[in-house]
Amino acid sequence: MRALTWQGRRDVQIRTVPDPRLQDPTDVIVRVTSTGICGSDLHLYEILGPFLDEGDILGHEPMGLVEETGPEVTSLAPGDRVVVPFNVSCGTCHMCRQGLHSQCETTQVRDRGMGASLFGYTKLYGQVPGGQAQYLRVPFGDELPVKVPDGPPDARFLYLSDVLPTAWQAVEYADIPPGGSVAVFGLGPIGDMACRVAQERGAGQVIGVDLVPERLERARARGATVFDIGTYGDSLPDAIRDLTDGRGPDAVIDAVGMEAHGAPVAKAAQWATGLLPDALAQKLMEHAGVDRLGALHAAIDTVRRGGTLSVSGVYGGMADPMPMLTLFDKQIQLRMGQANVHRWVDDILPLLTDEDPLGVDTFATQIMSLEDGPQAYDMFQTKSDGMVKTILEPW
């Protein structure tokens, strides 16, 4: 089959690789019809190379048709249409039963001290082959894939793999009071969708912050009040407070993560670490990594006293300077973590209708062939051609 593989920093290539095979009696093989590029895939493209091997298959946002089922699978049959959540979760362990599928005890990567395995996401998360490929082996066939109806285009359901549940959890964790206010830092796919979910769930005031004009316009067109951080700079928290009775919003969602713009010292440290031999770079990143925390610090400054900070952007540093005094003094509630995809599927599915209140049918800015995946990664990294969300089609 054809697959998008990691070959080095900023070097992803389409290669012909062996087709996946059933390994356990509960496995299914999915013929991938659509697969997304996620903002966190850029962390692999740029920063997390020490945890990848040449030839690793990327991607964790696939959907498609069941091609083959193991002998113990009873709920799926060849031809069924499914979305594959990015958490590799068994659905039956203690953590999964608590709705914490990102902490699945069956697939936890214990030798790294990490939570559940993820498709296409480094040795830190199990080095499981990803879904930017023509076929994908999916374990736990009766528990993991989400069966969806035939008929609507893939875009109606594809985002159940990651974007929708991650944005939904970000809003859930933000604990926005009815009619309350929320500021979303970062209007990439997750931040953009978080604005839409917050509006759908009754937020009275949604504020979006970014520096990419196309992203700001997308959020503005759907009713958010937007701020260009390039215009406001360090005065951004004050400008948002002026819009929220001088207090700041009830909640702030950080949808940026480890690759925030600015922080040149941290950026240089990340870049230099990636030039070291893998064994040394892994140890340095796991024990002394430093993130670019400009967005997170601005979020802490901006949220009102007694408010909630919800972090959905992926951070990786172990030595990050956190303003603990401010967090404590402002009595800020802080929630974060990988999305527990299955926990939110039943809440989201009723919104994936022809009325399309979240705008999923037109959410993608580009639809490209899998063969054009290397170009798509470069475009996403440079934020060129208005790219916010790209779907790759393997066939």
C-alpha positions in Angstrom: 0.0 0.0 0.0 1.0 3.7 -0.2 1.6 5.5 3.0 2.9 8.9 4.2 6.1 8.1 6.2 8.5 10.1 8.4 12.0 10.2 7.0 13.6 13.1 9.0 13.0 16.6 10.2 10.7 18.4 7.8 10.9 15.3 5.5 7.8 13.2 5.0 7.6 11.0 1.9 5.1 8.7 0.2 6.4 5.2 0.2 5.1 1.8 -0.8 5.0 -0.3 2.4 3.6 -3.7 3.4 -0.2 -3.9 3.8 -1.3 -4.3 7.4 -2.5 -7.8 8.5 -4.8 -9.0 11.2 -2.6 -9.8 14.3 -5.2 -10.5 16.9 -8.7 -12.1 16.6 -10.3 -8.8 17.6 -8.6 -6.7 14.9 -10.1 -5.1 11.8 -8.5 -3.8 8.7 -9.9 -0.5 7.4 -9.6 0.7 3.9 -9.0 4.4 4.5 -11.1 6.8 2.4 -10.2 10.1 4.2 -7.5 11.0 6.7 -6.8 14.4 8.2 -3.6 16.3 9.0 -3.6 17.5 12.6 -1.8 20.4 14.1 0.0 18.0 16.4 1.3 16.2 13.3 3.5 19.3 12.9 5.2 18.5 16.2 6.4 15.3 14.5 7.4 17.3 11.4 9.4 19.8 13.4 10.2 18.8 17.1 9.6 15.2 18.1 11.9 13.6 15.5 14.1 11.9 18.2 11.1 9.7 19.0 10.5 8.6 15.4 12.2 6.1 13.2 12.6 6.5 9.4 9.6 4.9 7.8 7.1 5.4 10.6 3.6 5.9 9.2 2.0 9.1 10.3 -1.6 10.2 10.9 -4.2 9.7 13.5 -7.4 11.1 11.9 -8.7 8.3 9.6 -12.0 6.9 8.5 -13.0 4.4 5.9 -14.6 1.1 5.1 -14.0 -2.2 7.0 -12.1 -4.5 4.7 -11.5 -7.5 6.9 -12.5 -8.5 10.4 -10.8 -10.9 12.9 -12.7 -14.1 13.9 -13.9 -12.7 17.3 -15.3 -9.4 15.9 -19.1 -9.4 16.1 -20.2 -5.8 15.7 -18.6 -5.0 12.3 -18.6 -6.6 8.9 -16.8 -5.8 5.7 -18.2 -2.8 4.0 -19.2 -1.0 7.3 -18.2 2.6 7.4 -16.2 3.6 10.5 -14.3 6.5 12.0 -11.1 5.5 14.0 -10.5 7.5 17.2 -6.9 8.6 17.7 -6.7 7.0 21.1 -5.9 3.3 20.9 -8.3 2.3 23.7 -9.8 -1.0 24.6 -13.1 0.3 25.9 -13.3 -2.1 28.8 -10.5 -1.4 31.3 -11.0 0.7 34.5 -9.9 3.9 32.8 -12.0 3.4 29.7 -15.1 2.7 31.9 -14.4 6.1 33.6 -14.5 7.8 30.2 -10.7 8.3 30.3 -9.9 6.6 27.1 -6.6 8.5 26.7 -5.4 6.7 29.8 -6.4 3.2 28.7 -4.7 0.7 31.0 -4.5 -1.9 28.2 -2.4 0.2 25.9 -0.6 2.5 28.3 3.1 3.0 27.2 4.4 2.0 30.6 8.1 1.9 29.6 7.8 5.6 28.8 5.6 6.5 31.7 2.9 7.7 29.2 -0.8 7.2 28.8 -2.7 5.3 26.1 -1.1 4.5 22.7 -2.0 6.8 19.8 -2.1 6.0 16.1 0.9 7.4 14.2 2.5 9.3 17.1 6.0 8.4 18.1 7.7 6.0 20.5 6.3 8.0 23.4 2.8 6.7 22.4 3.5 3.2 21.3 4.9 3.7 17.8 1.6 2.4 16.3 1.4 2.7 12.5 -0.8 5.6 11.6 -3.7 6.4 9.3 -2.2 8.5 6.6 -2.2 5.4 4.4 -4.4 3.3 2.2 -5.1 0.7 4.9 -5.0 0.7 8.7 -5.0 -2.1 11.2 -7.3 -1.2 14.1 -7.4 -3.3 17.3 -10.4 -3.8 19.5 -12.7 -4.0 16.6 -15.9 -4.3 18.7 -14.9 -1.3 20.9 -12.7 1.2 19.1 -14.1 2.0 15.7 -17.1 4.3 15.6 -19.7 3.0 13.1 -21.3 5.8 11.1 -24.1 5.8 8.5 -23.6 5.7 4.7 -24.7 8.6 2.6 -23.2 11.9 3.8 -19.7 12.9 2.7 -16.7 11.7 4.8 -16.2 15.3 6.1 -19.5 14.9 8.0 -17.9 12.3 10.3 -14.2 12.4 9.8 -13.6 14.9 12.6 -15.0 12.5 15.2 -11.5 11.0 15.0 -9.9 13.9 16.8 -11.0 17.5 16.0 -14.6 17.3 17.3 -13.9 15.4 20.6 -10.8 17.5 21.3 -12.7 20.7 20.8 -15.7 19.4 22.8 -13.5 18.3 25.7 -11.7 21.7 25.7 -15.1 23.5 26.0 -16.3 20.9 28.6 -13.2 21.4 30.7 -13.5 25.2 30.3 -16.7 25.1 32.4 -18.2 28.2 30.7 -21.2 29.3 32.7 -24.5 29.7 30.7 -24.2 32.9 28.7 -20.7 33.4 29.9 -17.5 34.4 28.1 -14.6 32.3 26.7 -11.4 33.3 24.9 -9.8 30.8 22.6 -6.1 31.2 22.0 -5.1 29.7 18.6 -7.6 29.4 15.8 -6.1 26.3 14.0 -8.5 23.4 13.6 -9.0 22.7 17.3 -9.4 26.4 18.3 -11.7 27.1 15.4 -13.9 24.2 16.3 -13.8 25.0 20.0 -15.3 28.5 19.1 -18.1 26.8 17.2 -18.8 24.2 20.0 -18.8 27.0 22.7 -21.4 28.9 20.7 -23.5 25.8 20.1 -23.4 25.0 23.8 -24.6 28.5 24.9 -21.6 30.7 25.5 -22.7 34.3 25.4 -19.4 35.8 24.2 -16.7 33.9 22.2 -13.4 35.6 21.6 -10.8 34.2 19.2 -7.1 35.1 19.2 -4.6 34.3 16.5 -2.2 36.1 14.1 -3.0 34.4 10.8 -5.5 36.6 8.8 -7.4 33.6 7.2 -7.9 32.0 10.6 -9.2 35.2 12.2 -11.6 35.7 9.3 -13.0 32.2 9.6 -13.8 32.7 13.3 -15.2 36.2 12.7 -17.5 34.9 9.9 -19.1 32.5 12.4 -19.7 35.2 15.1 -16.6 35.3 17.2 -15.0 38.5 18.2 -11.4 38.2 17.1 -8.1 39.8 18.1 -4.9 39.7 16.0 -2.1 39.2 18.5 0.3 40.8 16.0 -1.7 44.1 16.5 -2.1 44.0 20.2 1.1 42.3 21.4 1.5 42.5 25.2 -1.6 44.7 25.5 -3.8 41.8 24.4 -5.0 40.7 27.9 -6.0 44.4 28.7 -7.9 44.6 25.4 -9.8 41.4 26.2 -10.5 42.6 29.8 -12.0 45.8 28.3 -14.4 43.7 26.4 -15.4 41.7 29.5 -16.3 44.3 32.1 -12.7 44.7 33.1 -12.5 41.2 34.6 -11.4 39.0 31.8 -13.4 36.1 30.3 -14.8 33.3 32.5 -12.7 30.8 30.7 -9.7 30.7 28.4 -8.9 27.7 26.1 -5.2 27.4 25.0 -5.4 25.6 21.7 -1.8 26.5 20.7 0.7 24.2 22.4 4.4 23.7 22.2 5.0 25.6 18.9 3.6 29.0 19.8 5.2 31.9 17.9 7.8 34.0 19.7 10.0 32.8 22.6 13.2 32.7 20.5 15.3 31.1 23.3 12.9 28.2 23.7 12.6 27.9 19.9 16.4 27.7 19.6 16.6 25.1 22.3 13.9 22.9 20.6 15.8 23.2 17.3 19.2 22.4 18.8 17.8 19.4 20.7 16.6 18.0 17.4 20.1 18.0 16.0 21.4 15.7 18.7 21.7 11.9 18.4 18.3 10.4 19.1 19.2 8.7 22.4 20.6 11.9 23.9 17.8 14.1 22.4 15.1 11.8 23.9 16.6 12.1 27.4 16.9 15.8 27.1 13.4 16.3 25.8 11.9 13.9 28.4 13.6 15.5 31.4 14.6 19.0 30.5 12.5 20.0 27.6 11.4 23.6 27.3 8.3 24.8 25.5 7.4 28.1 24.0 4.9 29.3 26.6 3.8 32.7 25.3 0.2 31.7 24.6 -0.1 29.8 27.9 1.2 32.8 29.9 -1.1 35.1 28.0 -4.0 32.8 28.8 -3.2 32.9 32.5 -3.0 36.7 32.4 -6.2 37.0 30.5 -8.7 34.7 32.4 -10.7 36.4 35.1 -10.0 35.7 38.8 -11.7 32.4 39.8 -12.0 31.5 36.1 -11.0 28.3 34.3 -8.1 27.6 32.0 -8.6 24.6 29.6 -5.5 23.4 27.8 -5.9 21.4 24.6 -2.7 22.4 22.9 0.0 19.7 23.2 3.0 20.6 25.4 6.1 18.5 25.8 8.5 20.2 28.2 9.5 18.9 31.6 11.3 22.0 32.8 8.8 24.7 31.8 8.7 27.9 34.0 5.1 28.1 35.1 3.8 31.2 36.9 2.6 29.3 40.0 2.2 32.5 42.1 -0.2 33.9 39.5 -2.2 30.7 39.1 -2.6 30.4 42.9 -3.3 34.1 43.5 -5.9 34.3 40.8 -7.5 31.0 42.0 -7.5 29.6 38.5 -8.9 26.2 37.8 -6.7 24.3 35.3 -7.8 21.3 33.3 -6.0 19.6 30.4 -5.2 16.4 28.7 -5.5 14.3 25.5 -9.1 14.1 24.4 -11.0 11.0 25.5 -12.6 10.5 22.1 -15.2 7.8 22.9 -16.3 9.8 26.0 -17.8 12.5 23.7 -19.0 10.7 20.6 -22.6 10.2 21.8 -22.8 14.0 22.6 -21.5 15.0 19.2 -23.2 12.6 16.8 -26.7 14.3 17.1 -25.1 17.5 15.7 -23.8 15.8 12.6 -26.9 16.3 10.6 -27.9 18.0 7.3 -28.4 21.2 9.3 -24.7 21.1 10.1 -24.7 23.5 13.1 -20.9 23.1 13.5 -20.1 23.6 9.9 -18.2 20.3 9.5 -19.2 19.7 5.9 -17.2 22.8 4.8 -14.6 22.8 7.6 -11.7 21.6 5.4 -9.8 24.3 3.5 -8.0 21.8 1.3 -8.8 18.3 0.0 -5.7 16.7 -1.5 -4.5 13.3 -2.6 -2.4 11.3 -0.2 0.3 11.4 -2.8 0.4 15.2 -2.2 0.9 14.7 1.5 4.5 16.0 1.6 3.3 19.3 0.0 0.4 19.5 2.4 2.7 19.2 5.4 4.9 22.0 4.1 1.8 24.2 3.4 0.4 23.6 6.9 3.8 24.3 8.5 4.1 27.6 6.7 0.4 28.4 6.9 0.3 29.1 3.2 -2.6 29.2 0.8 -5.1 29.8 3.7 -4.6 26.3 5.0 -6.4 25.5 8.2 -7.5 21.9 7.8 -6.6 19.4 5.1 -8.1 16.1 4.2 -6.0 13.6 2.3 -7.7 11.1 0.1 -5.7 7.8 -0.4 -7.6 6.5 -3.4 
